[in-house]
Amino acid sequence: MVKITFLGHGCTLLEADQGKVVIDPFLTGNPVAKVKPEEIWVDAVLVTHGHGDHLGDTVDIARKNNALVVAPFELATFVGNQGVNAHPMHIGGAREFPFGWVKLVPAAHGSAYVDGNNVVYTGNPCGFLVRMDGRLIYHAGDTGLIADMELLGRLYGIDVALLPIGDNFTMGPDDALEAVKIIKPKVVIPIHYNTWDLIAQDPQAFCERVKAETQSQCVVLEVGESYQL
């Protein structure tokens, strides 16, 4: 059994018999978040890229939980230098961890930690394939529509795809619909929308299009809601 809980924006909690993982834990300063970093108990933190709305509370959560941070090499080095246990990976690489199997896959975006006037390069952005308890979840991270998605769907057989639909910084609903068509996941869950007006979207309207034009099931999760596999 795998439980997927949407914590707002791109933040997602995966819970299985193998362990618990949080992806992109932007909670502090997130206007739609309903939980606090100190309420998160996990074995690992997966981070797709270094932007503040995804790196978020990674370091604090990792320290409190003595959790492993899994991220692209440069980003893993950046958080590792802040005293947390980090495991560096890179695009195309995969590894089996006690909490599950993780593979880094391409994402079309940027990645930097911005602190005032200082911009720290944090490597390439990524998405994650995560297999826990025999189920495969694709968290696309922040990305535009890319042809690589077709390969992921064809080679791996994705159970659940978590896809951004907010537009402006990522895919909007039109491109996300095309992503569903080429990935062919069993279930798609929209993420990265309605955090701010700039990325306001109607997830129900997106799901109606998915249901009408694909064979995938579409599930809208309110912040704090879960979907169980």
C-alpha positions as CSV (number, residue, x, y, z in Angstrom):
1,M,0.0,0.0,0.0
2,V,1.2,3.5,-0.9
3,K,-0.5,6.7,0.4
4,I,0.1,9.9,-1.5
5,T,-0.7,13.1,0.4
6,F,-0.7,16.5,-1.3
7,L,0.8,19.1,1.1
8,G,0.4,22.1,-1.3
9,H,2.3,23.5,-4.3
10,G,4.8,20.7,-5.3
11,C,5.1,19.2,-1.8
12,T,4.0,15.6,-1.7
13,L,4.3,13.0,1.1
14,L,4.7,9.3,0.1
15,E,4.0,6.7,2.8
16,A,4.5,2.9,2.4
17,D,5.4,-0.1,4.4
18,Q,9.0,0.5,3.2
19,G,9.2,4.0,4.7
20,K,8.1,7.6,4.3
21,V,9.4,10.2,1.9
22,V,8.6,13.9,1.4
23,I,9.3,15.6,-1.9
24,D,10.0,19.3,-2.3
25,P,8.9,20.3,1.3
26,F,8.0,24.0,0.8
27,L,5.9,24.6,3.9
28,T,7.2,27.7,5.7
29,G,6.0,30.7,3.8
30,N,3.6,28.5,1.7
31,P,0.3,30.3,1.8
32,V,-1.7,27.1,1.2
33,A,0.2,24.8,3.5
34,K,-1.7,23.3,6.4
35,V,1.1,21.5,8.2
36,K,4.4,22.8,9.7
37,P,7.8,21.4,9.1
38,E,8.0,20.1,12.6
39,E,5.0,17.9,11.9
40,I,6.7,16.0,9.1
41,W,8.3,12.6,10.1
42,V,10.1,10.9,7.2
43,D,13.0,8.7,6.3
44,A,14.1,10.8,3.4
45,V,13.6,14.2,1.7
46,L,13.7,14.3,-2.1
47,V,14.4,17.6,-3.7
48,T,13.9,18.3,-7.5
49,H,15.7,21.6,-7.6
50,G,17.1,24.5,-5.6
51,H,14.3,27.2,-5.9
52,G,13.0,28.3,-2.6
53,D,9.5,27.0,-3.2
54,H,10.8,23.5,-3.6
55,L,14.0,23.3,-1.4
56,G,11.9,25.0,1.3
57,D,12.3,23.3,4.7
58,T,14.5,20.5,3.5
59,V,17.4,21.2,5.9
60,D,15.2,21.6,9.0
61,I,13.2,18.5,8.2
62,A,16.3,16.5,7.5
63,R,18.0,17.6,10.7
64,K,15.0,16.9,12.9
65,N,14.4,13.4,11.4
66,N,18.1,12.5,10.8
67,A,16.7,11.9,7.3
68,L,18.6,11.4,4.1
69,V,18.3,14.1,1.5
70,V,18.4,12.8,-2.1
71,A,19.0,15.4,-4.8
72,P,21.1,16.2,-7.9
73,F,24.8,16.4,-7.1
74,E,25.2,20.1,-6.8
75,L,22.1,20.6,-4.8
76,A,23.0,17.6,-2.5
77,T,26.4,19.2,-2.0
78,F,24.7,22.5,-1.1
79,V,22.5,21.0,1.6
80,G,25.2,18.7,2.7
81,N,27.4,21.7,3.5
82,Q,24.7,22.8,5.9
83,G,25.3,19.7,8.0
84,V,22.7,17.2,6.8
85,N,23.2,13.7,5.4
86,A,22.8,14.0,1.6
87,H,23.1,11.5,-1.1
88,P,24.0,13.0,-4.5
89,M,22.6,11.6,-7.7
90,H,22.2,12.8,-11.3
91,I,19.9,12.5,-14.3
92,G,19.6,8.9,-15.5
93,G,20.9,7.5,-12.3
94,A,18.9,5.1,-10.0
95,R,19.5,3.6,-6.6
96,E,17.7,1.3,-4.2
97,F,17.3,2.8,-0.7
98,P,15.7,1.1,2.3
99,F,12.6,3.4,1.8
100,G,12.4,2.6,-2.0
101,W,13.9,2.8,-5.4
102,V,14.7,6.3,-6.8
103,K,15.6,7.4,-10.3
104,L,16.4,10.9,-11.4
105,V,14.8,11.9,-14.7
106,P,15.0,15.1,-16.8
107,A,13.0,18.2,-16.1
108,A,13.0,21.4,-18.3
109,H,13.5,24.2,-15.7
110,G,16.2,26.0,-13.8
111,S,17.8,25.4,-10.4
112,A,19.4,28.0,-8.1
113,Y,19.2,29.1,-4.5
114,V,18.4,32.8,-4.4
115,D,19.3,34.6,-1.1
116,G,18.8,38.4,-1.6
117,N,21.3,39.4,-4.3
118,N,23.2,36.1,-4.1
119,V,22.4,33.4,-6.5
120,V,23.9,30.0,-5.8
121,Y,23.9,27.5,-8.7
122,T,22.4,24.2,-7.7
123,G,22.8,22.1,-10.8
124,N,20.3,20.6,-13.2
125,P,16.6,20.3,-12.1
126,C,15.1,16.8,-12.1
127,G,11.9,14.8,-11.7
128,F,11.8,11.6,-9.6
129,L,10.6,8.1,-10.3
130,V,10.0,6.5,-6.9
131,R,9.0,2.8,-6.4
132,M,7.7,1.9,-3.0
133,D,5.8,-1.3,-2.2
134,G,5.8,-2.3,-5.8
135,R,4.1,0.9,-7.0
136,L,5.8,3.5,-9.3
137,I,5.2,7.2,-8.7
138,Y,6.5,9.9,-11.1
139,H,6.9,13.4,-9.5
140,A,7.7,15.6,-12.5
141,G,9.0,18.5,-10.4
142,D,8.9,21.9,-12.1
143,T,9.0,21.2,-15.9
144,G,7.8,22.1,-19.3
145,L,6.5,19.5,-21.7
146,I,9.4,17.3,-22.9
147,A,9.5,14.3,-25.2
148,D,11.4,12.3,-22.6
149,M,8.1,11.8,-20.8
150,E,7.0,9.4,-23.5
151,L,10.1,7.2,-22.8
152,L,9.3,7.2,-19.1
153,G,5.8,6.0,-19.7
154,R,6.8,3.4,-22.2
155,L,9.8,2.0,-20.3
156,Y,8.5,2.1,-16.7
157,G,4.7,1.8,-16.6
158,I,3.8,4.6,-14.2
159,D,1.1,4.1,-11.7
160,V,0.7,7.7,-10.6
161,A,2.0,10.9,-12.3
162,L,2.2,14.1,-10.3
163,L,2.2,16.8,-12.9
164,P,2.4,20.6,-12.6
165,I,-0.4,22.5,-14.3
166,G,0.1,26.1,-13.0
167,D,1.6,27.6,-16.2
168,N,4.0,30.6,-16.2
169,F,6.8,28.7,-14.5
170,T,5.8,25.2,-15.6
171,M,3.5,23.4,-17.9
172,G,0.0,24.7,-18.0
173,P,-3.1,22.6,-18.4
174,D,-2.8,22.2,-22.2
175,D,0.8,20.9,-22.1
176,A,0.1,18.8,-19.0
177,L,-2.7,17.1,-20.9
178,E,-0.3,16.3,-23.7
179,A,2.1,14.9,-21.0
180,V,-0.7,12.6,-19.8
181,K,-1.3,11.4,-23.3
182,I,2.4,10.4,-23.8
183,I,3.1,9.1,-20.3
184,K,-0.1,7.1,-20.1
185,P,-0.1,6.8,-16.3
186,K,-2.9,4.9,-14.6
187,V,-3.6,8.0,-12.4
188,V,-2.6,11.6,-12.7
189,I,-2.7,14.1,-9.9
190,P,-2.2,17.8,-10.7
191,I,0.2,19.8,-8.6
192,H,1.9,23.2,-8.6
193,Y,-1.2,25.4,-9.0
194,N,-3.2,28.0,-7.0
195,T,-0.5,28.7,-4.5
196,W,-0.5,32.3,-5.8
197,D,-2.7,34.1,-8.4
198,L,0.1,33.9,-10.9
199,I,-0.4,30.1,-11.2
200,A,-4.1,30.0,-10.6
201,Q,-5.8,27.1,-12.5
202,D,-9.0,25.0,-12.3
203,P,-7.8,21.5,-11.5
204,Q,-11.3,20.0,-11.9
205,A,-11.5,21.4,-15.5
206,F,-8.1,19.8,-16.2
207,C,-9.3,16.5,-14.8
208,E,-12.4,16.6,-17.0
209,R,-10.2,17.0,-20.1
210,V,-8.0,14.1,-18.9
211,K,-11.0,11.9,-18.5
212,A,-12.4,12.9,-21.9
213,E,-9.3,12.6,-23.9
214,T,-7.2,9.8,-22.2
215,Q,-7.5,6.5,-20.5
216,S,-6.0,7.8,-17.3
217,Q,-7.9,8.4,-14.1
218,C,-7.5,12.0,-12.8
219,V,-7.7,12.8,-9.1
220,V,-7.7,16.3,-7.6
221,L,-6.4,16.4,-4.1
222,E,-7.2,19.3,-1.8
223,V,-4.2,20.4,0.4
224,G,-3.9,17.8,3.1
225,E,-5.9,15.1,1.2
226,S,-4.6,11.7,0.4
227,Y,-4.9,9.1,-2.4
228,Q,-4.2,5.5,-1.6
229,L,-2.9,2.9,-4.0
